[in-house]
Amino acid sequence: MIIRPTERVALFIDGANLYSATKALDFDIDYKKLRAEFTSKGTLIRAFYYTALNEEADYSPLRPLIDWLDYNGYTMVTKPTKEFTDSQGRRRIKGNMDIEIAVDAMEMAEHIDHMVLFSGDGDFRSLVEAVQRKGVRVTVVSTIKSHPPMIADELRRQADSFVELLTLQDAIGRNASARQQTPVDDDEDDDDDEYYDYEDDVDADYDPA
């Protein structure tokens, strides 16, 4: 990943998509290390993290992570999930954050030189193209090492550069001892990033160390 020291950088993290990718690769993100990694490479203007929340639940396993990020240099963008029943009668929780990411990216384009998008969602191809037209370089971080790959081919082609998430494991991954202290429940629900079933899986006692 090439980020020039003089570049103004903004991170756009699609929480559900990134969680699905790291789960497929069997490692967890240390968000303190992630922010430090990009701060060391350029001028980090903003680090956005997007996720939907089930506000009707008494307790959300995402809340400790969200609170930690909010206090440690991340800009949190959240919205309530929407519950519905699919055609097979299964209860689903929908929480797509594409619009929020697109709006923020277009607003920030005038103030940055380099956009780093943590998502493999092909719906962002048009957004990436629009940001590029404003003179912003775009790096997409996702993975082709999962089965199937998490990165959409059209998004990878549109980006100025693609970074394989697995190559960042040493730089931004949580250490083994931290993972052993707070194991993740391996629920085999559908991992479509539009549906926030990952709330049931995310670590309820997030510790960046």
FIROSE-859635 format. One record per residue (C-alpha): residue in one letter; x, y, z. Coordinates in nm, 4 decimals, padded with zeros to 6 digits. Example, Ala and Ser with C-alpha at 12.3 -4.5 7.8 and 13.67 -1.06 7.14 Angstrom:
% FIROSE-859635
padren px py pz
A 01.2300 -00.4500 00.7800
S 01.3670 -00.1060 00.7140
//
This chain:
% FIROSE-859635
padren px py pz
M 00.0000 00.0000 00.0000
I 00.1518 00.3306 -00.1088
I 00.0449 00.6353 00.0905
R 00.2662 00.9383 00.0407
P 00.3759 01.1117 00.3648
T 00.2234 01.4404 00.2441
E -00.1176 01.2909 00.1640
R -00.4287 01.3717 00.3627
V -00.5980 01.0375 00.4303
A -00.9450 00.9324 00.5416
L -01.0537 00.5797 00.6371
F -01.4047 00.4529 00.5640
I -01.4705 00.1270 00.7492
D -01.7780 -00.0769 00.6577
G -01.8073 -00.2510 00.9955
A -02.0169 -00.5509 00.8904
N -01.8177 -00.6167 00.5732
L -01.4825 -00.5913 00.7500
Y -01.6027 -00.8179 01.0296
S -01.7129 -01.0817 00.7782
A -01.3768 -01.0622 00.6008
T -01.1671 -01.0970 00.9156
K -01.3897 -01.3776 01.0407
A -01.3301 -01.5633 00.7128
L -00.9545 -01.5092 00.7537
D -00.9641 -01.6080 01.1241
F -00.8155 -01.2982 01.2814
D -00.9453 -00.9966 01.4727
I -00.8715 -00.6295 01.4177
D -00.6868 -00.4267 01.6812
Y -00.8363 -00.0844 01.6079
K -00.5722 00.0978 01.8092
K -00.3041 -00.0546 01.5865
L -00.5096 00.0085 01.2729
R -00.5347 00.3809 01.3416
A -00.1675 00.4018 01.4352
E -00.0694 00.2224 01.1140
F -00.2369 00.4798 00.8920
T -00.1358 00.7749 01.1083
S 00.2264 00.6730 01.0530
K 00.1907 00.6690 00.6742
G 00.0295 01.0067 00.6052
T -00.1851 01.2785 00.7634
L -00.4932 01.0996 00.8924
I -00.7814 01.3459 00.8682
R -01.0644 01.1162 00.9749
A -01.1340 00.7501 01.0480
F -01.5028 00.6658 00.9990
Y -01.6589 00.3445 01.1297
Y -02.0079 00.2507 01.0089
T -02.2466 00.0080 01.1733
A -02.6160 -00.0431 01.2420
L -02.7460 -00.1076 01.5933
N -03.0455 -00.2972 01.7229
E -03.1814 -00.0286 01.9532
E -03.4663 -00.2480 02.0763
A -03.2292 -00.4968 02.2376
D -03.1545 -00.4575 02.6078
Y -02.7850 -00.5052 02.5336
S -02.5894 -00.4964 02.2087
P -02.2610 -00.6898 02.1917
L -02.1388 -00.4128 01.9597
R -02.1728 -00.1422 02.2238
P -01.8332 -00.1931 02.3967
L -01.6546 -00.1749 02.0614
I -01.8510 00.1327 01.9532
D -01.7855 00.3111 02.2828
W -01.4127 00.2330 02.2645
L -01.3851 00.3569 01.9062
D -01.5816 00.6722 01.9896
Y -01.3359 00.7607 02.2671
N -01.0240 00.6713 02.0682
G -01.0165 00.8789 01.7552
Y -01.2827 00.7208 01.5360
T -01.5898 00.8971 01.3980
M -01.8832 00.6663 01.4614
V -02.1748 00.6587 01.2174
T -02.4654 00.4412 01.3310
K -02.8332 00.3934 01.2583
P -03.1080 00.1611 01.3882
T -03.1469 -00.1780 01.2274
K -03.4719 -00.2828 01.0638
E -03.6241 -00.6180 01.1487
F -03.8242 -00.8214 00.8972
T -03.9160 -01.1798 00.8105
D -03.7728 -01.3231 00.4887
S -03.9498 -01.5489 00.2377
Q -03.8508 -01.8577 00.4374
G -03.9979 -01.7230 00.7575
R -03.6630 -01.6425 00.9163
R -03.6192 -01.3327 01.1321
R -03.3637 -01.1022 00.9708
I -03.2107 -00.7750 01.0802
K -03.1184 -00.5364 00.8012
G -02.8634 -00.2591 00.8475
N -02.7166 -00.1357 00.5210
M -02.4830 00.1650 00.5631
D -02.4010 00.2262 00.1943
I -02.5753 00.5635 00.1719
E -02.4035 00.6981 00.4826
I -02.0629 00.5925 00.3518
A -02.1316 00.7474 00.0104
V -02.2484 01.0810 00.1527
D -01.9499 01.1151 00.3859
A -01.7027 01.0139 00.1157
M -01.8348 01.2752 -00.1275
E -01.8293 01.5443 00.1407
M -01.4734 01.4558 00.2449
A -01.3391 01.4324 -00.1114
E -01.2585 01.8048 -00.1196
H -01.0481 01.7772 00.1951
I -00.8407 01.4621 00.1325
D -00.5929 01.3207 -00.1166
H -00.6377 00.9510 -00.0443
M -00.9469 00.7511 00.0509
V -00.9041 00.4076 00.2088
L -01.2210 00.1979 00.1903
F -01.2453 -00.1112 00.4078
S -01.5122 -00.3016 00.2157
G -01.5460 -00.5440 -00.0725
D -01.9016 -00.4437 -00.1619
G -01.9373 -00.4000 -00.5379
D -02.2079 -00.1371 -00.4821
F -01.9261 00.1071 -00.4014
R -01.7770 00.0956 -00.7519
S -01.9700 00.4039 -00.8654
L -01.8768 00.5886 -00.5460
V -01.5093 00.5120 -00.5992
E -01.5313 00.6386 -00.9563
A -01.7032 00.9609 -00.8437
V -01.4396 01.0273 -00.5775
Q -01.1614 00.9611 -00.8275
R -01.3102 01.2228 -01.0609
K -01.2499 01.4750 -00.7825
G -00.8792 01.3912 -00.7881
V -00.8732 01.1563 -00.4889
R -00.6766 00.8312 -00.4980
V -00.8715 00.5315 -00.3660
T -00.7352 00.2208 -00.1979
V -00.9711 -00.0670 -00.1231
V -00.8902 -00.3102 00.1576
S -01.0600 -00.6499 00.1452
T -00.9656 -01.0085 00.0655
I -00.9453 -01.2574 -00.2180
K -00.8139 -01.5254 00.0184
S -01.1558 -01.6174 00.1562
H -01.3887 -01.8677 -00.0130
P -01.5605 -01.7077 -00.1944
P -01.3535 -01.3871 -00.2174
M -01.5013 -01.0934 -00.0237
I -01.3948 -00.8331 -00.2808
A -01.6188 -00.7727 -00.5818
D -01.4201 -00.7816 -00.9042
E -01.5706 -00.4560 -01.0333
L -01.4693 -00.2716 -00.7161
R -01.1168 -00.4080 -00.7285
R -01.0795 -00.3008 -01.0923
Q -01.2068 00.0513 -01.0232
A -00.9810 00.1223 -00.7239
D -00.6396 00.2798 -00.7744
S -00.4960 00.0067 -00.5568
F -00.6165 -00.3040 -00.3765
V -00.4698 -00.4241 -00.0473
E -00.5151 -00.7845 00.0568
L -00.6432 -00.7721 00.4150
L -00.4439 -01.0787 00.5121
T -00.1164 -00.8938 00.4405
L -00.2096 -00.6436 00.7127
Q -00.2620 -00.9061 00.9821
D 00.0759 -00.8502 01.1491
A 00.0293 -00.4731 01.1450
I -00.3338 -00.4426 01.2606
G -00.4331 -00.7835 01.4010
R -00.4987 -00.8526 01.7676
N -00.2417 -01.0721 01.9368
A -00.3187 -01.4334 02.0208
S -00.3417 -01.3795 02.3975
A -00.6104 -01.1130 02.3575
R -00.8138 -01.3426 02.1341
Q -00.7882 -01.6294 02.3854
Q -00.9156 -01.4062 02.6656
T -01.2242 -01.3061 02.4684
P -01.3282 -01.5903 02.2368
V -01.5787 -01.5247 01.9587
D -01.8935 -01.7331 01.9310
D -01.8858 -01.8978 01.5872
D -02.2419 -01.8661 01.4624
E -02.2920 -02.0000 01.1100
D -02.5644 -01.7572 01.0037
D -02.5704 -01.5981 00.6561
D -02.2839 -01.3482 00.6336
D -02.4402 -01.1152 00.3753
D -02.2966 -00.7823 00.4895
E -02.6327 -00.6088 00.4446
Y -02.7737 -00.8107 00.7343
Y -02.6312 -00.7465 01.0761
D -02.6419 -01.0980 01.2161
Y -02.2741 -01.0367 01.3096
E -02.3995 -00.8588 01.6213
D -02.4511 -01.2053 01.7667
D -02.0876 -01.2954 01.6981
V -01.8889 -00.9826 01.7800
D -01.6771 -00.9789 02.0945
A -01.8863 -00.8458 02.3805
D -01.5876 -00.7380 02.5905
Y -01.3708 -00.5505 02.3429
D -01.0187 -00.4771 02.4589
P -00.7902 -00.3191 02.1964
A -00.4860 -00.4743 02.3554
//
